Amino acid sequence: MSYSLLRPFLFSMDPEKAHEFTLELLEKAHKAKLLGFVYAQQSLPVECMGMVFNNPVGLAAGLDKNADYIDALGELGFGFIEVGTVTPKPQEGNQKPRMFRLKEANAIINRMGFNNKGVDHLIRNMRKCKYKGNIGINIGKNAITPVEHAAADYIYCLERVYPYASYITVNISSPNTKNLRDLQSGDALRKLLFEIKSRHLQLAVDYGFYVPLVLKVAPDLEPEQIEFICQQLLDFDIDGLITTNTTISRIGVEDLPNGNEAGGLSGRPVSHMSTMVLEQFTDILEDKVAVIGVGGIDSGDKAVKKLQAGASLVQLYSGLIYKGPSLVQESIQAIGGYYDTLES
Ligand SMILES: Cc1cc2nc3c(=O)[nH]c(=O)nc-3n(C[C@H](O)[C@H](O)[C@H](O)COP(=O)(O)O)c2cc1C
């Protein structure tokens, strides 16, 4: 069934229920072996962080927080999938409702609060999954852990996910966990990266293989903060940067229904701001750190804009809700066309 036919039905449901329903439907279609006929697996290999990605279009974190649906999602043609954010212990997240559509703006506001089944559950799924593409695992801290002790939660998750991940994302940019974004600045960031990176290097020695480490940042950053974060990425040899998470800004959506709900805004209104932030990072980083562009991609052109701004890979989330899985193929095709123009 085409997504445009399914969408009015999904949009008549509560957004979080629609999310769960869609994933269950996808899982059923996967088990019935229907997805392979519908969604092409387009190959557009790209090398990044020492790995080959079958194509540069990935699924952003937060859609499959527990890695429950990797095999089904993999059949939609993504070049890679990021699961999580996962925390050491399971947690309920914030009170419902906590996910809102801003239909007029093709946007979402969420304040989920890292609802997830905990890192042990995620690992059980990683052991079972058959997906052959790269899988990023996005890690965070439990809500009850004081932010001063955040490093312990990240390291707890890092140690457990290390052997299962193609890369590991340290998420310090969700607006829905109190004070989490404080970890993006000053001594807090330096201390966190020092502790995580020390453990990371030790894990690489213990396991005898290296899993790249990636930092995910918010779009709400001043130029001085961007400069500071770049310096830390270089100082601590961080392999990649994901830019960006959702925004706390409401510019352009204040007057829309749900526009003033608390939480992080994603989708079309974030696109330009997120790409501008991406460009500021890549201007400073000059290819020394791999950059994954995410935020407001809802067309092939917007995916290409992230690459033009310096990203090597892109990720999708809100655009999938509004446009459906065809956005994956559309993005891959547009990027393929962009690569051709670079070669000619
Ligand atoms: C409902 C929802 C839940 C999300 N949960 C997470 C999460 O757990 N961890 C994370 O790093 N990002 C999370 N994100 C942020 C997305 O991964 C992405 O960075 C952001 O939505 C911008 O991309 P988009 O405009 O394409 O949605 C979430 C986004 C949404 C809409």
The ligand as an SDF file (V2000), in Angstrom:
LIG
                    3D

 31 33  0  0  0  0  0  0  0  0999 V2000
   10.0260   11.5930   18.0500 C   0  0  0  0  0  0  0  0  0  0  0  0
   11.5020   11.8380   17.9650 C   0  0  0  0  0  0  0  0  0  0  0  0
   12.3490   11.1750   18.8480 C   0  0  0  0  0  0  0  0  0  0  0  0
   13.7300   11.3950   18.7680 C   0  0  0  0  0  0  0  0  0  0  0  0
   14.5600   10.7110   19.6240 N   0  0  0  0  0  0  0  0  0  0  0  0
   15.9000   10.8680   19.5170 C   0  0  0  0  0  0  0  0  0  0  0  0
   16.7730   10.1180   20.3400 C   0  0  0  0  0  0  0  0  0  0  0  0
   16.3630    9.2800   21.1470 O   0  0  0  0  0  0  0  0  0  0  0  0
   18.1110   10.3410   20.2150 N   0  0  0  0  0  0  0  0  0  0  0  0
   18.6270   11.2280   19.3160 C   0  0  0  0  0  0  0  0  0  0  0  0
   19.8480   11.3800   19.2280 O   0  0  0  0  0  0  0  0  0  0  0  0
   17.8150   11.9370   18.5000 N   0  0  0  0  0  0  0  0  0  0  0  0
   16.4700   11.7750   18.5830 C   0  0  0  0  0  0  0  0  0  0  0  0
   15.6500   12.4840   17.7610 N   0  0  0  0  0  0  0  0  0  0  0  0
   16.2460   13.4790   16.8350 C   0  0  0  0  0  0  0  0  0  0  0  0
   16.4570   12.9430   15.4150 C   0  0  0  0  0  0  0  0  0  0  0  0
   17.3520   11.8740   15.3980 O   0  0  0  0  0  0  0  0  0  0  0  0
   16.9670   14.0650   14.4860 C   0  0  0  0  0  0  0  0  0  0  0  0
   18.2490   14.4640   14.9290 O   0  0  0  0  0  0  0  0  0  0  0  0
   16.0620   15.2940   14.4820 C   0  0  0  0  0  0  0  0  0  0  0  0
   14.7110   14.9190   14.5290 O   0  0  0  0  0  0  0  0  0  0  0  0
   16.2700   16.1770   13.2490 C   0  0  0  0  0  0  0  0  0  0  0  0
   16.0140   15.4500   12.0660 O   0  0  0  0  0  0  0  0  0  0  0  0
   14.6020   15.5000   11.2910 P   0  0  0  0  0  0  0  0  0  0  0  0
   14.2520   16.9480   11.1040 O   0  0  0  0  0  0  0  0  0  0  0  0
   14.8490   14.7750    9.9990 O   0  0  0  0  0  0  0  0  0  0  0  0
   13.6120   14.8020   12.1510 O   0  0  0  0  0  0  0  0  0  0  0  0
   14.2670   12.3000   17.8160 C   0  0  0  0  0  0  0  0  0  0  0  0
   13.3890   12.9570   16.9260 C   0  0  0  0  0  0  0  0  0  0  0  0
   12.0330   12.7270   16.9870 C   0  0  0  0  0  0  0  0  0  0  0  0
   11.1250   13.4510   16.0090 C   0  0  0  0  0  0  0  0  0  0  0  0
  1  2  1  0
  2  3  1  0
  2 30  2  0
  3  4  2  0
  4  5  1  0
  4 28  1  0
  5  6  2  0
  6  7  1  0
  6 13  1  0
  7  8  2  0
  7  9  1  0
  9 10  1  0
 10 11  2  0
 10 12  1  0
 12 13  2  0
 13 14  1  0
 14 15  1  0
 14 28  1  0
 15 16  1  0
 16 17  1  0
 16 18  1  0
 18 19  1  0
 18 20  1  0
 20 21  1  0
 20 22  1  0
 22 23  1  0
 23 24  1  0
 24 25  2  0
 24 26  1  0
 24 27  1  0
 28 29  2  0
 29 30  1  0
 30 31  1  0
M  END
$$$$
